[in-house]
Amino acid sequence: MTGGLVSPWILGTFLPSSSEFSTSSPSLATCVCRSHFRAPKDLKFVLHEALDSAGFNTTYVREAREGFCSQIQKLSEIERETSIIINRGVDLGKTALYIAAEDDSLISHSSVPLPVDAFIDRLDDLSMDYCSRYSSSFRSSPDNFLECLERYMYVDKGFRRSNSRNQLEQRAVYLHSVLTHRVGSMCMLSLIYSEILKMLRMWGLVNFDVEISSPNDSYGSSTSVTSALATKYINGVISILRELKHAFWPFQVDQSKSPFLRAAEAANCSDRSAYIDKSGLEVASAKAARHRLERGVWTSVRFGDIRRALSACERLIILEADCMELRDYGALLYHCGFYKESLQYLHLYKDSQKQMKQLPDSLNKKLEEEALEKLIIRLNLILMEDKMATRPSSIASSLYNNTDPW
């Protein structure tokens, strides 16, 4: 079989590859040697302790983070590169729900945790229901099987892809909401697709793997997400967390620049001469985001949420996804007023970067390096001026206040 099945619903390509169902098969557990950075084991994160100090009950927040870590800790080096569909040691659906449970506890003030097990049952029910409706597809060709699975998800069950990034569609980036409302980002829809396939393989009903890829990201921008959510567990988790990080980053204007550069610009640490053509709206939006943080108000629904952005960054660092996560986390800590911790993470980023393969020079890379040095200089000056500036009193309300600013 050549080519792949192009999905008309989520703009993805599905590439089935024939294989025997065995977790020991070298063709399925392809190991790729890659030099991802190693995070220090004694790293201390800020978010949960800051919420504790503000009187916020973090019991369910911490339980969800522990659940997330319990899944991640099951990954060996080989399993990091193993297909989601044939990896029995870890569960992408459960990991995604622990991610959702932590964020839900951060913002909902609910007296009960998100029912992770109940939503796992919903995922399993989708697989069972497919079997009852399309049992004949298991005896057909892979192409026909995938067409049936597409019809089941996007016609029978009514799942559809979200193309919006506004507040009404923020539910599209959490698995429990997508299972409830049937509207999701490409990342979430691909996750559900892969979880159904995983169950069908575990039951011995299909014997081939499927790669899901797309030329566009979940919101149709030019950034590629061809890492194929259904191919590797680790890529799946990273895709979910980066989607959340970008959705809730407090500085949303000008998506062509990296999150760090946008945060540095809001802190006046970037070269403004490079942005002569910047519109008044963009300048005003950056200033407004900074002002909201300084007032101790969580950012507006159109311009991110500092707590969920911090949470996504912390989990990406736990995953050792990329050393740039250290830098981005440090930039957020600066805006929160955690100057000592911010400087620590920025230095960790610089140390880790020295050990990584250098990327080709580009305008954005040069601007980021200049902004990083300016931010480090500013932090050193702040800490020299006031040794007590590591935890300003405003930080508690900045992370705890859940009052909409309109």
C-alpha positions in Angstrom: 0.0 0.0 0.0 1.3 3.4 -0.9 0.3 6.9 0.2 -2.0 7.7 3.1 -5.5 8.5 3.9 -6.1 12.3 4.1 -8.6 13.2 6.7 -11.2 15.8 5.6 -12.1 16.5 9.3 -8.8 17.3 11.0 -6.6 18.0 8.0 -4.3 15.1 8.9 -2.7 12.3 7.0 -3.0 8.7 8.3 -0.2 6.3 7.2 -0.8 2.7 8.1 2.2 0.4 8.2 1.9 -3.4 8.3 3.4 -5.0 11.4 2.9 -7.8 13.9 1.5 -6.9 17.2 4.4 -7.4 19.6 6.0 -5.0 21.9 9.3 -6.6 21.4 9.3 -6.1 17.6 12.2 -3.8 16.6 10.2 -2.4 13.8 7.7 -1.0 16.2 9.9 0.1 19.0 12.3 2.2 16.9 14.9 3.8 19.1 16.3 7.1 17.9 19.5 8.5 19.5 18.8 12.1 20.4 20.5 14.5 22.8 17.6 16.0 24.8 18.8 18.0 27.7 19.0 16.6 31.2 17.3 18.7 33.9 19.0 18.7 37.3 17.2 16.3 39.7 17.0 18.9 42.5 15.0 21.5 40.6 12.5 23.4 42.7 9.3 24.7 41.0 7.5 27.8 42.2 3.8 27.4 41.4 2.5 25.1 44.1 4.4 26.7 46.9 3.3 30.2 45.8 -0.4 29.0 45.8 0.1 27.4 49.3 1.5 30.7 50.7 -1.6 32.5 49.3 -3.9 30.2 51.2 -4.9 28.2 48.1 -5.7 24.5 48.8 -3.4 22.7 46.5 -4.3 19.1 47.5 -5.9 18.2 44.2 -3.4 20.2 42.2 -0.5 18.2 43.8 -2.3 14.9 43.4 -2.8 15.5 39.7 0.9 16.5 39.3 1.8 13.3 41.1 -0.4 11.3 38.8 1.3 12.9 35.8 4.8 12.1 37.2 3.7 8.5 37.9 3.1 8.0 34.2 6.2 9.8 33.1 8.4 7.8 35.5 7.4 4.6 33.7 9.3 5.7 30.6 12.6 4.1 29.8 14.8 5.6 27.1 13.4 3.1 24.6 9.8 3.7 25.6 10.3 7.4 25.0 10.6 6.5 21.4 8.0 3.8 21.2 4.6 4.1 19.4 1.7 5.2 21.6 -0.4 2.5 20.0 1.8 -0.4 21.1 3.2 1.0 24.4 1.5 -0.8 27.2 3.6 0.6 30.0 2.2 4.2 29.9 -1.2 5.6 29.0 -1.4 8.9 27.0 -5.1 9.3 27.7 -4.5 9.1 31.5 -1.5 11.4 31.3 -3.6 14.0 29.3 -6.4 13.7 32.0 -3.9 14.3 34.8 -2.7 17.4 33.0 -6.4 18.5 32.7 -7.0 17.7 36.3 -4.2 19.9 37.6 -5.3 22.8 35.5 -8.9 22.3 36.5 -7.9 22.4 40.2 -5.9 25.6 39.5 -8.8 27.6 38.2 -12.1 26.0 39.2 -12.0 26.2 43.0 -13.9 22.9 43.0 -14.2 21.0 46.2 -13.7 17.7 44.3 -11.0 16.6 41.8 -11.6 16.0 38.2 -12.9 12.4 37.8 -10.0 11.0 35.8 -11.2 7.4 36.0 -14.6 8.3 34.7 -13.2 9.9 31.6 -10.9 6.9 31.0 -14.1 4.9 31.0 -15.5 7.2 28.3 -12.4 6.6 26.1 -12.8 2.8 26.6 -16.5 3.1 25.7 -15.6 4.7 22.4 -13.5 1.7 21.5 -16.2 -0.7 22.5 -18.9 1.2 20.6 -16.8 1.2 17.5 -16.5 -2.6 17.7 -20.3 -3.0 17.9 -20.9 -0.7 14.9 -18.1 -1.6 12.6 -17.0 -5.1 13.4 -16.8 -5.9 9.6 -14.0 -3.3 9.2 -11.6 -5.6 11.0 -11.7 -8.0 8.0 -11.2 -5.3 5.4 -8.2 -3.5 4.1 -6.3 -0.9 6.3 -7.6 1.9 4.1 -11.2 0.8 4.5 -10.7 0.4 8.3 -9.3 3.9 8.6 -12.2 5.3 6.6 -14.7 3.5 8.9 -12.9 4.9 12.0 -12.9 8.4 10.5 -16.7 8.1 9.8 -17.3 6.8 13.3 -15.5 9.7 15.1 -16.4 12.6 12.9 -19.9 11.6 11.6 -21.4 9.1 14.1 -19.9 10.7 17.2 -19.8 14.2 15.9 -16.3 15.2 16.9 -15.1 18.3 15.1 -11.9 20.3 14.9 -11.7 23.7 16.5 -10.1 26.5 14.5 -10.5 29.2 17.1 -8.3 30.3 19.9 -10.7 32.4 21.9 -11.9 31.7 25.4 -14.9 29.7 24.3 -12.6 27.3 22.6 -10.1 26.9 25.4 -11.9 23.7 26.3 -10.7 22.3 23.0 -7.2 21.8 24.5 -8.3 19.6 27.4 -9.2 15.9 26.9 -12.1 15.8 29.3 -13.8 18.8 27.7 -13.3 17.4 24.2 -14.9 14.1 25.3 -17.8 16.1 26.7 -18.4 18.7 24.0 -16.9 16.9 21.0 -14.9 20.0 19.9 -11.1 19.7 20.0 -7.8 20.8 18.6 -6.1 18.6 16.2 -3.8 17.4 19.0 -6.8 16.3 21.1 -8.6 14.6 18.3 -5.5 12.8 17.3 -5.1 11.6 20.9 -8.6 10.1 20.9 -8.0 8.5 17.6 -4.8 7.0 18.7 -6.3 5.7 22.0 -9.1 3.9 20.1 -6.4 2.4 17.9 -4.4 1.3 20.9 -7.3 -0.5 22.4 -8.2 -2.2 19.2 -4.6 -3.4 18.9 -4.5 -4.6 22.5 -7.6 -6.6 21.8 -5.9 -8.2 18.7 -8.4 -6.7 16.2 -5.9 -4.8 14.1 -2.3 -5.6 13.3 -0.8 -2.4 11.9 0.5 0.9 13.2 -0.7 4.3 12.2 1.2 7.6 12.0 -0.8 10.8 12.2 0.8 14.0 10.9 -0.3 17.4 9.7 1.4 20.2 7.8 -0.2 22.7 10.2 -0.5 23.1 13.9 -3.7 22.8 15.8 -4.8 26.4 14.9 -3.7 26.4 11.3 -0.5 28.4 11.7 2.6 27.8 9.7 4.3 26.0 12.6 4.7 22.3 11.8 3.6 19.5 14.1 4.7 16.6 12.0 6.1 15.0 15.1 3.0 12.7 14.7 1.1 12.5 17.9 0.2 8.8 17.3 3.8 7.8 16.7 5.6 8.3 20.0 4.2 8.7 23.5 6.8 11.4 24.5 5.9 13.5 21.5 2.2 13.2 22.3 2.7 14.5 25.8 5.0 17.3 24.6 2.5 18.3 22.0 -0.3 18.6 24.6 1.7 20.7 27.0 3.1 23.0 24.3 -0.4 23.6 23.1 -1.4 24.6 26.6 1.6 26.7 27.1 1.0 28.7 23.9 -2.8 28.9 24.6 -2.2 30.4 28.0 1.0 32.4 27.5 0.3 35.9 28.9 1.7 37.7 25.9 -0.3 36.6 22.9 0.3 39.3 20.3 2.5 38.5 17.3 2.6 34.7 17.1 5.6 34.9 14.7 7.9 35.5 17.6 8.7 32.9 20.3 7.0 33.1 23.7 10.3 34.1 25.3 10.8 37.0 22.9 7.2 38.2 23.5 7.8 38.1 27.3 11.1 39.9 27.0 9.5 42.6 24.9 6.9 43.1 27.5 9.8 43.5 30.0 11.5 46.0 27.7 14.4 43.6 27.2 14.2 43.3 23.5 15.5 45.5 20.7 12.5 47.6 19.7 14.3 48.9 16.6 13.7 45.5 15.1 10.0 46.2 15.3 9.6 49.5 13.7 6.4 48.4 12.0 4.7 47.2 15.2 1.1 48.4 15.4 -0.2 50.5 18.3 -2.4 47.6 19.3 0.5 45.3 19.7 2.4 47.7 21.8 -0.7 48.4 23.9 -1.4 44.7 24.4 2.1 44.0 25.6 1.9 46.9 28.1 -1.6 45.8 29.2 -0.4 42.2 29.9 2.5 43.5 32.0 0.2 45.9 33.9 -2.2 43.1 34.7 0.5 41.1 36.2 1.9 44.0 38.2 -1.6 44.6 39.7 -1.9 41.0 40.8 -4.7 40.2 38.4 -4.5 37.0 36.3 -4.3 37.9 32.7 -7.5 38.4 30.7 -9.2 35.4 28.9 -7.9 36.7 25.6 -4.4 37.0 26.8 -3.5 33.9 28.7 -3.4 32.7 32.2 -0.1 32.9 34.2 -0.9 29.9 36.4 -1.6 27.5 33.6 1.3 28.8 31.6 3.6 28.2 34.6 2.1 24.7 35.1 2.7 23.8 31.5 6.3 25.0 31.6 7.0 23.0 34.8 5.7 19.8 33.3 7.7 20.3 30.1 10.9 20.7 32.2 10.0 17.5 34.1 9.7 15.8 30.6 13.1 17.2 29.7 11.5 18.3 26.4 13.9 21.1 25.5 16.3 23.3 27.3 14.4 26.3 26.0 11.7 25.5 28.5 14.1 26.5 31.2 14.4 29.9 29.6 10.7 30.4 29.0 9.9 29.4 32.6 12.5 31.9 33.8 10.9 34.6 31.8 7.5 33.9 33.4 9.1 33.9 36.8 10.5 37.3 36.2 7.1 38.7 35.4 5.7 37.1 38.5 8.4 38.7 40.7 10.4 35.6 41.5 13.6 37.2 40.6 16.1 34.9 42.3 14.4 31.8 40.8 14.1 33.5 37.4 17.9 34.1 37.4 18.6 30.5 38.4 16.5 29.1 35.5 18.0 31.5 33.0 21.5 30.4 34.0 20.5 26.8 33.8 19.3 27.4 30.3 22.6 28.9 29.3 24.5 26.0 30.8 22.3 23.5 29.1 22.5 25.3 25.8 26.3 25.0 25.8 25.9 21.2 25.7 23.4 21.1 22.9 23.9 21.2 19.2 23.8 24.8 18.1 21.0 25.9 15.7 21.8 28.0 12.6 21.9 31.7 13.2 18.7 33.6 12.5 17.3 37.1 13.3 15.0 35.7 16.0 17.9 33.7 17.6 20.0 36.8 17.7 17.2 38.9 19.2 16.5 36.1 21.8 20.2 36.0 22.8 20.3 39.8 23.2 17.1 39.8 25.2 18.3 37.0 27.4 21.5 38.9 28.3 19.6 42.1 29.1 17.1 40.2 31.3 20.0 38.6 33.2 21.6 42.0 33.7 18.4 43.4 35.0 17.8 40.6 37.4 21.3 40.9 38.8 20.7 44.6 39.4 17.4 44.0 41.1 18.9 41.4 43.4 21.8 43.7 44.2 19.5 46.6 45.1 17.3 44.5 47.4 18.1 41.1 48.8 14.5 40.7 49.8 13.2 41.2 46.2 13.0 37.4 45.6 9.4 37.2 46.8 7.4 40.4 46.6 4.1 40.5 48.5 2.2 41.0 45.2 3.1 37.6 43.9 0.5 35.8 46.1 -2.4 37.7 44.7 -1.0 37.5 41.2 -1.3 33.7 41.1 -4.3 33.3 43.4 -6.7 35.9 42.2 -9.2 34.3 39.9 -11.3 37.4 39.2 -12.0 38.3 35.6 -10.6 41.8 34.9 -13.6 43.1 32.9 
